[in-house]
Amino acid sequence: SEEFLRKRLVSPKMRMVVAEEGGKVIGFASVRMGEEAELSGIVVLESATGRGVGTRLLRKAVESARKRGFGSLVVKTELANRRAIEFYRKAGFTESGRAVEAVGRTRVALQFMVKRLR
């Protein structure tokens, strides 16, 4: 939602990368910068999938974390989301653990992955 994005854009701990086409946003990636850099999301419009948009967004997110001195970038994705896990694996992320966390009122099994930046 617009409100969700607005909050992220003004946070000093968040870095956003946006993909545009024809003046319209077709995707974004966000990185939370704290004690570690965490890729907190990549979103690409369904109409733009399969064209490398997510790969380019991920590349920019990795560059952003590296430029800010982080030694690694972590991501959490649903364990059942094999497509995302394979996407991150192809980008050089390795599995680093699993957990079950509460997301709202639902408990979700998560796969943790990490990419070394140095």
Residue frames relative to the residue before (quaternion, step in Angstrom):
aa qw qx qy qz dx dy dz
S 1.0000 0.0000 0.0000 0.0000 0.00 0.00 0.00
E 0.6520 -0.5226 0.3816 0.3952 3.53 -1.24 0.41
E 0.6459 0.5209 -0.3232 0.4549 3.60 0.98 -0.81
F 0.6137 0.5523 -0.3294 0.4582 3.59 1.02 -0.84
L 0.6933 0.4682 -0.2727 0.4751 3.58 0.83 -0.98
R 0.6296 0.5464 -0.3388 0.4361 3.59 0.94 -0.84
K 0.6535 0.5105 -0.3134 0.4627 3.61 0.94 -0.87
R 0.6716 0.4939 -0.2988 0.4644 3.57 0.95 -0.83
L 0.6558 0.5399 -0.3178 0.4212 3.57 0.96 -0.80
V 0.7281 0.4226 -0.2520 0.4773 3.61 1.03 -0.65
S 0.5398 0.6279 -0.4067 0.3858 3.61 1.22 -0.19
P 0.4209 -0.7183 0.4904 0.2579 3.61 -0.79 0.96
K 0.6698 0.4997 -0.2974 0.4618 3.59 1.22 -0.37
M 0.6699 0.4736 -0.2950 0.4898 3.58 1.26 -0.05
R 0.1052 -0.7381 0.6617 0.0798 3.53 -1.18 0.68
M 0.1336 -0.7984 0.5860 0.0365 3.55 -0.82 1.05
V 0.1216 -0.7345 0.6642 0.0674 3.52 -1.15 0.79
V 0.1181 -0.8168 0.5644 0.0199 3.57 -0.76 1.05
A 0.2178 -0.7410 0.6215 0.1309 3.57 -1.09 0.82
E 0.0756 -0.8019 0.5927 0.0062 3.55 -0.85 1.02
E 0.0267 -0.7576 0.6517 0.0240 3.49 -1.28 0.52
G 0.8407 0.0057 -0.0388 0.5400 3.55 -0.68 1.07
G 0.6933 -0.4891 0.2697 0.4554 3.58 1.09 0.71
K 0.6610 0.4641 -0.3094 0.5020 3.60 1.28 0.12
V 0.4813 -0.6492 0.5084 0.2973 3.54 -1.09 0.77
I 0.0981 -0.8053 0.5836 0.0349 3.56 -0.82 1.04
G 0.8088 -0.0463 0.0110 0.5862 3.57 1.28 -0.06
F 0.0513 -0.7834 0.6167 0.0581 3.52 -1.32 0.25
A 0.1651 -0.7255 0.6536 0.1384 3.51 -1.37 0.34
S 0.1045 -0.7887 0.6020 0.0678 3.56 -1.08 0.69
V 0.1375 -0.7691 0.6223 0.0489 3.52 -1.10 0.86
R 0.2517 -0.7466 0.6021 0.1291 3.55 -0.84 1.07
M 0.1642 -0.7945 0.5827 0.0468 3.56 -0.72 1.16
G 0.1730 0.7569 -0.6073 0.1683 3.55 -0.48 1.24
E 0.7973 -0.0970 0.1245 0.5826 3.57 -0.73 -1.07
E 0.7614 0.0840 -0.0680 0.6392 3.53 1.26 -0.55
A 0.4801 -0.6272 0.5157 0.3319 3.54 -1.27 0.26
E 0.0384 -0.8033 0.5942 -0.0136 3.57 -0.78 1.05
L 0.3463 -0.6896 0.5978 0.2172 3.53 -0.87 1.00
S 0.1388 -0.8466 0.5113 0.0500 3.55 -0.24 1.25
G 0.8251 -0.1398 0.0404 0.5459 3.55 1.22 0.04
I 0.0502 -0.7159 0.6933 0.0663 3.49 -1.32 0.59
V 0.0024 -0.7846 0.6184 -0.0434 3.54 -0.82 1.05
V 0.0104 0.7736 -0.6324 0.0386 3.55 -0.89 1.00
L 0.5103 -0.6359 0.4762 0.3293 3.57 -0.92 0.88
E 0.5918 -0.5965 0.4094 0.3554 3.55 -1.01 0.79
S 0.6479 0.5357 -0.3126 0.4422 3.58 1.03 -0.78
A 0.7190 0.4182 -0.2415 0.4998 3.61 1.22 -0.36
T 0.4648 0.6882 -0.4535 0.3234 3.62 1.22 -0.01
G 0.7708 0.3672 -0.2739 0.4427 3.51 -1.24 0.57
R 0.6606 0.5013 -0.3034 0.4692 3.58 1.27 0.13
G 0.6298 -0.5793 0.3271 0.4011 3.59 1.21 0.33
V 0.3834 0.7381 -0.4807 0.2779 3.60 1.25 0.10
G 0.6746 0.4954 -0.2973 0.4595 3.60 0.85 -0.94
T 0.6379 0.5281 -0.3191 0.4609 3.57 1.01 -0.82
R 0.6700 0.4811 -0.3033 0.4771 3.60 0.92 -0.83
L 0.6349 0.5189 -0.3311 0.4669 3.59 1.00 -0.77
L 0.6508 0.5082 -0.3155 0.4676 3.58 0.94 -0.86
R 0.6305 0.5372 -0.3339 0.4499 3.59 0.94 -0.84
K 0.6737 0.4842 -0.2916 0.4760 3.60 0.94 -0.88
A 0.6287 0.5279 -0.3347 0.4626 3.61 1.03 -0.74
V 0.6351 0.5142 -0.3190 0.4801 3.58 1.01 -0.84
E 0.6483 0.5175 -0.3148 0.4614 3.60 0.90 -0.88
S 0.6407 0.5374 -0.3205 0.4449 3.58 0.97 -0.87
A 0.6749 0.4781 -0.2923 0.4800 3.60 0.90 -0.90
R 0.6464 0.5235 -0.3177 0.4552 3.58 0.95 -0.87
K 0.6672 0.5120 -0.3012 0.4495 3.62 0.90 -0.92
R 0.6978 0.4473 -0.2688 0.4907 3.58 1.12 -0.59
G 0.6318 -0.6140 0.3013 0.3647 3.57 1.27 0.36
F 0.4566 0.6802 -0.4671 0.3327 3.60 1.18 0.17
G 0.4112 -0.7297 0.5018 0.2157 3.56 -1.06 0.80
S 0.7951 0.0807 -0.0467 0.5993 3.55 1.26 -0.29
L 0.2348 -0.7211 0.6323 0.1583 3.51 -1.38 0.31
V 0.1509 -0.7992 0.5781 0.0656 3.58 -0.77 1.03
V 0.0676 -0.7669 0.6368 0.0417 3.52 -1.27 0.51
K 0.1810 -0.7346 0.6419 0.1247 3.55 -1.22 0.63
T 0.0493 0.7864 -0.6147 0.0367 3.56 -0.92 0.85
E 0.6161 -0.5451 0.3970 0.4070 3.56 -1.14 0.50
L 0.5462 -0.6438 0.4404 0.3053 3.54 -0.93 0.97
A 0.6714 0.5007 -0.2909 0.4625 3.59 1.08 -0.69
N 0.6129 0.5565 -0.3504 0.4380 3.60 1.23 -0.30
R 0.1281 -0.8423 0.5220 0.0406 3.56 0.42 1.28
R 0.6020 0.5720 -0.3563 0.4283 3.60 1.07 -0.72
A 0.6775 0.4745 -0.2899 0.4815 3.60 0.92 -0.90
I 0.6366 0.5278 -0.3349 0.4517 3.59 0.93 -0.84
E 0.6671 0.4836 -0.3004 0.4805 3.60 0.94 -0.84
F 0.6002 0.5597 -0.3455 0.4551 3.60 1.06 -0.76
Y 0.7018 0.4506 -0.2698 0.4814 3.59 0.84 -0.99
R 0.6103 0.5528 -0.3483 0.4478 3.60 1.02 -0.77
K 0.6666 0.5007 -0.2975 0.4653 3.60 0.92 -0.92
A 0.6843 0.4748 -0.2705 0.4829 3.59 1.18 -0.58
G 0.6558 -0.5580 0.3007 0.4100 3.59 1.27 0.20
F 0.4783 0.6388 -0.4574 0.3924 3.59 1.23 0.23
T 0.1690 -0.7599 0.6171 0.1151 3.56 -1.18 0.63
E 0.5557 -0.6086 0.4486 0.3457 3.54 -1.16 0.62
S 0.0918 -0.8327 0.5460 0.0077 3.55 -0.86 0.97
G 0.7998 -0.1815 0.0956 0.5641 3.60 1.21 0.13
R 0.2448 -0.7395 0.6075 0.1555 3.49 -1.39 0.14
A 0.0437 0.7796 -0.6242 0.0271 3.54 -1.24 0.48
V 0.3084 -0.6774 0.6207 0.2467 3.51 -1.36 0.20
E 0.0126 -0.8094 0.5854 -0.0445 3.56 -0.73 1.11
A 0.4915 -0.6286 0.5146 0.3136 3.52 -1.25 0.50
V 0.0271 -0.7445 0.6671 -0.0033 3.54 -0.94 0.98
G 0.7732 -0.0918 -0.0019 0.6274 3.52 -0.07 1.34
R 0.7710 -0.2968 0.2445 0.5076 3.58 -0.72 -1.06
T 0.6198 0.5381 -0.3281 0.4675 3.55 1.32 0.10
R 0.3059 -0.7135 0.5948 0.2089 3.55 -1.13 0.66
V 0.0972 -0.8193 0.5650 -0.0100 3.55 -0.77 1.10
A 0.3648 -0.6987 0.5725 0.2259 3.57 -0.99 0.90
L 0.1066 -0.8256 0.5541 0.0015 3.56 -0.73 1.12
Q 0.2671 -0.7004 0.6387 0.1734 3.50 -1.27 0.64
F 0.2133 -0.7511 0.6120 0.1260 3.59 -0.84 0.99
M 0.0198 -0.7850 0.6191 -0.0128 3.56 -1.04 0.86
V 0.1338 -0.7945 0.5903 0.0483 3.55 -1.16 0.60
K 0.1453 -0.7462 0.6433 0.0910 3.53 -1.20 0.68
R 0.3443 -0.7228 0.5642 0.2020 3.56 -0.77 1.03
L 0.2502 -0.8020 0.5312 0.1094 3.57 -0.89 0.95
R 0.7213 0.3666 -0.2383 0.5371 3.59 1.23 -0.18
